[in-house]
Amino acid sequence: MEKTAVSVKIYNETYMLRTEASQGDVMAVAELVDRKMQQLAEQKQITDTGRLAVWTALDLAGELYRLRKDYDRLLAVAKER
């Protein structure tokens, strides 16, 4: 698949990304990250962008981890049937 350039805005910064993912998927993920950064900045009163990026990564990774555990549990139940 060919890579295309997609411009996204996250936490008031514009990034030009070269990716094989669809533009719609890239925009959706960027919006998710932007929303999470805005939310955490407000909740935790974080002003340092680097620190905020780490908090955001940890928060999203925690969500992914929980979803994978749920998926594995559901898959195991489905295989038992």
C-alpha positions as CSV (number, residue, x, y, z in Angstrom):
1,M,0.0,0.0,0.0
2,E,1.3,3.5,-0.8
3,K,2.0,6.0,1.9
4,T,0.1,9.3,1.7
5,A,0.6,12.5,3.7
6,V,-2.0,13.5,6.2
7,S,-2.0,16.8,8.1
8,V,-3.4,16.6,11.7
9,K,-3.7,19.1,14.5
10,I,-3.0,17.8,18.0
11,Y,-2.9,20.1,21.1
12,N,-2.6,23.2,18.9
13,E,0.3,21.7,16.9
14,T,0.1,20.7,13.3
15,Y,1.8,17.4,12.2
16,M,2.3,16.1,8.7
17,L,2.2,12.3,8.8
18,R,3.2,9.9,6.1
19,T,1.2,6.7,6.5
20,E,-0.5,3.8,4.8
21,A,-3.6,4.2,7.0
22,S,-6.6,5.9,5.5
23,Q,-7.0,9.6,6.0
24,G,-10.2,9.0,7.9
25,D,-8.5,6.6,10.3
26,V,-5.6,9.0,10.9
27,M,-7.9,11.9,11.5
28,A,-10.0,9.9,14.0
29,V,-6.9,8.8,15.9
30,A,-5.5,12.3,16.0
31,E,-8.9,13.6,17.3
32,L,-8.8,10.9,20.0
33,V,-5.3,11.9,21.1
34,D,-6.2,15.7,21.0
35,R,-9.3,15.1,23.1
36,K,-7.4,13.1,25.6
37,M,-4.6,15.6,25.9
38,Q,-7.1,18.5,26.3
39,Q,-9.0,16.4,29.0
40,L,-5.8,15.5,30.9
41,A,-4.4,19.0,30.7
42,E,-7.5,20.3,32.4
43,Q,-8.0,17.5,34.9
44,K,-4.4,17.3,36.1
45,Q,-3.4,20.9,35.5
46,I,-0.4,19.9,33.3
47,T,1.1,22.7,31.4
48,D,4.3,21.0,30.1
49,T,3.5,19.5,26.7
50,G,6.1,16.7,27.0
51,R,4.8,15.6,30.4
52,L,1.2,15.8,29.1
53,A,2.2,13.6,26.1
54,V,3.5,11.0,28.5
55,W,0.4,11.1,30.6
56,T,-1.7,10.8,27.4
57,A,0.3,7.8,26.2
58,L,0.0,6.1,29.5
59,D,-3.8,6.7,29.7
60,L,-4.4,5.4,26.2
61,A,-2.0,2.4,26.7
62,G,-4.0,1.6,29.9
63,E,-7.2,1.7,27.9
64,L,-5.7,-0.5,25.2
65,Y,-4.4,-3.0,27.8
66,R,-7.9,-3.3,29.4
67,L,-9.6,-3.8,26.0
68,R,-7.1,-6.5,25.1
69,K,-7.7,-8.3,28.4
70,D,-11.5,-8.1,27.8
71,Y,-11.0,-9.3,24.2
72,D,-8.9,-12.3,25.3
73,R,-11.4,-13.2,28.0
74,L,-14.3,-13.0,25.4
75,L,-12.3,-15.0,22.9
76,A,-11.6,-17.7,25.5
77,V,-15.3,-17.9,26.3
78,A,-16.2,-18.1,22.6
79,K,-13.7,-21.0,22.1
80,E,-15.2,-23.0,25.0
81,R,-18.6,-23.1,23.3
